[in-house]
Amino acid sequence: MLKPFSRVGPLLFLLSLGVLCILGFFAVNFISGIPGEVEQTFGPASSTLSNNQKLNLSIRLWLQKDALFTPVNPIGGEQSFSIGLDESVTSILSNLASQGLINDTTALRNYLIYAGLDTQLQAGEYTLSPNMPPILIAHALLDATPELIILTVFPGWRLEEIADSLPTSGLTITPQEFIAATFIRPPGYSFTTDLPFGASVEGFLYPGVYEVQRDITADQLVILLLNSFEENVGFEIHEGFSRQGLSLYEGVILASIVQREAVLVEEQPQIASVFLNRLNISMKLETDPTVQYALAYNQDQLTWWTNPLSLTDLEFVSPFNTYIYPGLPPGPIANPGLDALQAVAFPAVTPYFYFRAACDGSGRHIFAETFEQHQANACG
């Protein structure tokens, strides 16, 4: 007859095996979702890649996203850059790094291969700047003298960030011209009657990749972005906002906050639900991005989005500071993408009133119904 302790070994083995199977299941599901997230951020992968290559590069780009979207020096000036005939990608990347235009050659190489651009870089003379995100530098190197310019407006950019990107885009529009054009009240748009007197069209400069003429004017560019908003934000989203008790303008304001709060697209409907739940009981939104917007450019951090915020920052007096003032801020704080707009129009139904970043660095959030639960979710 077996003694009791002699059965412990097999039981522990089975238990360990079960735990490993569960962990493996979640790991496989997590990894399998990465290519979809990367495609939303970077566009489709090159058709020449195998499935294994696509997965491998997607994982790398998912980890290297910050390196590709963060400029070396946000206030850097323009400089010349040359690509010689038959110059290798390795040499081009090395020269970009040596001239202080990029920090991470490996990340940019991975993106070039993923997008199929590694064989499309063109010899010629370019005007580049360290204030360009590396991903924009990659696209700038596709044609030395294009008649058409590729302009990328990223979800969550405020209008000043769009303006800042123009000098290095190949367009002749100055940041000041673009910002001035955003304050001209455009007639005939779905949001025209909602737009407060004297407000810019912040929030309606629809994110996307645009192919524009090099000589496009500031007014024409603003109209192009507004037209794109009208084309992409249809009746269903308008109706969705109405069901949440929001006007179109209010829906865009909340979507801009959701866009800045969410790291992962799939969490946007939950984050939207938290803010809607708060609005429904007249609870302050108390969301950091509104304070960041109010603080504007941080000269020390060289960013429009101060991070981290201090306790003094949270007391900054501005109608955009949702720690001080209840309800929505007076206008959008950024230009939200379609996912954020849909999240507000069709939010998750949750009992949550709080969320905070998970402590594992994944970008995910932990949601809570009560403040006590919220405090218990704190790191450390």
N, C-alpha and C positions, 0 to 999 in steps of 0.2 A: 504493500500500500504506500502511495506517494505521500511524503510529508508535506504539509501546507506550503512551506517556504519553497519547495521544489517546483511549485506551479507558478511562482512569481516571474521567473525568466520568460517563459512563453507569453504570459499576459503582457509584460512590459514590451516585448517585441511586437505583439499585435497592436498595442496601443501606439507605439512609436510609428509603426507602419501606417496606421490610420491617420495620424497627425501629418506625416509626410505626404500622404495622398491628398489630404485637404489643402495643405500648403501648395503642393504642386498644381492642384486645380486652380487655385486663385492666382498663382504665378502665371500659368498659361493664359488665363483669361485676361490678366492685366497686360501681359506682353502682346497678346493678339490684338488688343485695342489700340496699341501705340501707332501703327501705320495710319489708322484713320485720323487720329489727332494730328499727326505730322502732316498728312495731306491737307487738312483744314488750314494749317499754319503756313506750309511751304508750297502748296499746290501738288499736283499729281507727280508721281515718280516717273522717271524715264521708262519708256516701254522696252528699252533694251536690257533692263535689269531683270535678273531672275527673281523668283519669289524670295529666295534666301538672301540675295543681295539687297532687295527692297527692305526686308525685315531688319537686316543688320544695319543698314544706313538709317532707317527710321528710328531705331533705338538710339543710335549715335546722335542724330539730329535732335531727338527729344531731350537728350541730356545736354546738348550744346546750344539750345535755342537762345539762351541769354547772350552767348558769345557772338551769335550771328545778328542779333537785333540791337546790340549795344555799341554805339560808336566809340572809337578810341578817345576822341576829344570833342565833346558837343559844341565847343566854341572854336574849333580849329579852322584855319583858313584854307583856301583853295591852293592846289599845287598841281604841277604837271606830272603826268605819269606816262611812260612809254612801254609799248609791247613790240618787240622785234619780230621780224618774219620767222616763222617756225619756232618761236620761243616756247619752251615747255611750260606746262602748268606749274611744275615745281619751281621753276625760275620766276614765273610771274608772281606766285604766292610769296616767295622769298623776298622779292623786290617790294611787294606791297607792305610786308612786315618791316623791312629795313627802312622804308620811308615813313613809317609810323601811321600807315593807313588801316592796318588790321593788327590784332593781337594774336589771333589763333589761326594759324595756317591750316591745321588739321581740320578744324570745324568747317572752314570755307571750302576746303577740298571735298569734304564729305557732301556738302550741299551741291557743289558743282557736279559731282558724279551722280548724286540722287536726281537732280533736275535734268541731267543730260547736257549740261552746259560746259563740261570740261573740254569738249571738242569744238566749242563754238566761240571761244574767246578770239577777238580779232586784233590783228596787229594794227598799230597806229598810235596817235597821240591823244591823251585824255586829260580832262581836268577833273580831279578828284579832291576829296577833302576828308580828314579824319572825323568830321562831324557826320559823315554818312555811315549808317549801319553797314556792316560787311555784306549783308545780303543785297543791299542796293548797289554796292560797289561791284558785286558779281554781275548784276544786270547791266551796269553802266559799261562794262568791258565787252559787251556783245557787239557794239558798233561804235567806231571812233567818230564818225561824222553822220549820225542819223538825222533824217528829216523828221522822223517821228520819234518822240521821247516816251520811254516807259516811266510812268509816275505811279508810285505805290503809296496809297493812303492806308495805314494800318488801323484796325479796330482799336478804339481806346485812345487814339491820338487826339489831343485838343488842337484847336485851329492854329495855335502858335507853332506846334510841332510840325504841322503840314507846311506852314510858312517857312520854318527853318530848313525844311528839306529841299526847298525850291532852288536855292543858289547852286546846289551840287547836282541837280537833276538834269541839267542841260537846258532848262527853260530860262528865258530872259526876265521873268517876273521877279521882282524883289519881294522879300517878306512883307515889307510895309505896304506895297501895292495890294498884295493878296489879302492882308488883314483888313485894309480899308474896304476892299470889295465885299467882304463878308458882312459889312454893316449896311449895305444897300438893300432895302426891303424889297424882295422879289414879288411881283404880283402873280396871281394865278396858281399858286401852289397849294397843296392840301393843308399846309400849316400856316399859310400867310395870315389868316385871320387870328390865329392863336399867338402869333409872334408878338411879344411885347414891344411897345414903341421904343426905339433906340437900341434894341437887342441885335446881336449878330445872329448869323444862321448856324452858330455852333450847335452840333447835334444832328444836323441834316446834311453834312458834308460826307456823303456815303463812302465808307471804306471800300477799297478794291484796287485792282491793277488797271491803270488806264494808259492807252496809247494816244498821245496827243501831239499836235503839231508843235514844233519847236517855238514858233512865233505866236502861240496862243496868248491872249491877254488875260489879265487877272480876272476881269469880269466874266470872260468866256469860261475860264476854268471853274469858277464858282458855280456858274450855271450848269456846267457839265456834271459836277458832283451832286448838285441839287436834283437834276434830271434823273440821275442814277438812283437817288433816294426814292423819287416818285415811281420809278419803274420797278423797284424791288420791294417796296413797302406797300403792299396792296390792301384790298378791302378786308381781308381776313384779319390782318394785324390791327387795322383801325377798329374793327368790331371787337377784337380781343381786348384792346385797351378800354373800350366802352364798357365791356362786361366787368372790368376791374374798377369801374368808376373813374376812369382817367380820360382826359382829353388826349388828342394826338400829341400835343406839346408836353403834357405831363407824362405820357407814356415814354416819350423819348428821353425826358429828364431821368426817369427811373432806370431806363435801359442803359443810359450812360453810366450810372452808378454801378449797376450790375456788371457792366463790361469791365470797369476798373477793379471791382472787388473779386471777380472770379478769375481763378487761374486755369481751371479746367472747364471746358464748354459744357460738359454734362452736368455740372453743378449749378449752372446759371438759373434753371427753373426753381431750384430750392432756395437759392439766395434771393431771387425775386419774391418768393413766397414769404420769406422772413420780413422783407421791407413792406410788402403789402399788408401782412398781419399787423405790423407796427402802425402803419397808416390808419388801418381800420379801427384801432383803439386809441388814436391820437397820441401814440408813443413816439418820442423823438427817434429819428433814424440813426443818429450817432454813427456815421460812417466816415472813415478816414479819408477816402478820396475827395470828399467835398471840402475838407480842410486843406488838403493838398492843392486843390484847384484854387482855393481862396488865397493861399500863400504865394501862388505863382512861381516864378523861376527862383531856384535856390542856387545862388552864385557859388556857394561853397561846395555843394554836391554836383553842380553842373547838370541839373535836371529840373524839369517842370513838376516833378512829383517827389516832394521831400519825403525821405524815408530813412530812419524811422521818425515818427512825429514825437515831439516832446510834450509834456503836460502844458507847457506855455503855449505851444502851437495849438493845442486843443481849445485854448481860450481866445484865440485870434478872432477879433470882432469882424464878422462879415456875414451878410445874409446867406452866404453859401455854407456857413459853418453849421452843420446839422447837429452838433453837440450843444449849440446854444439855442438855435431856432427850431421850432417844431415844423413838421410837414416837409414837403419837397423844397429844395433850393429854388431860386427864381429862374434858373435856366439849366440846360444841359452842361455837364462838366467835361464832356468829351464827345466824340463821334462814334456811337455804338455800331457794331456790326449786326448782321441779320439775326444771328443766334441770340444775342442779348435782347433784341427787339421782340423776337418770338418768345423768349423766356418771360418777359413781362406780359405779353398778350396772352400767353398760355402757360401760366406758372404751375408749379407743382402744388398740390393741396397738402399742406403740412400744418402741424400745431406749433411750429418753431417760431421763436422770437429772438433767438441769439445764434451766432455762429462765430467760430474762431479757427485759425489755421491749425491743422493737425501738427503734431510735434515731430513727425517723421520726415519733414522736408519734401513731401510728395506734392505739395500744392493743394491737397485736399483740405476740406473743412469739416469740423465737428459741429453738429447742430444741437441745440438744446431748447427745451420749452421754458425753463425757468432760469432766473439769474443764478440761483444756487447751483444748478446743473452746469451752467455756463462757467462759473468759477471753478467747479470741480474739473472741468476739461482743460484747465490751464496747464501749460508745460511746466515740468519741474515740480 
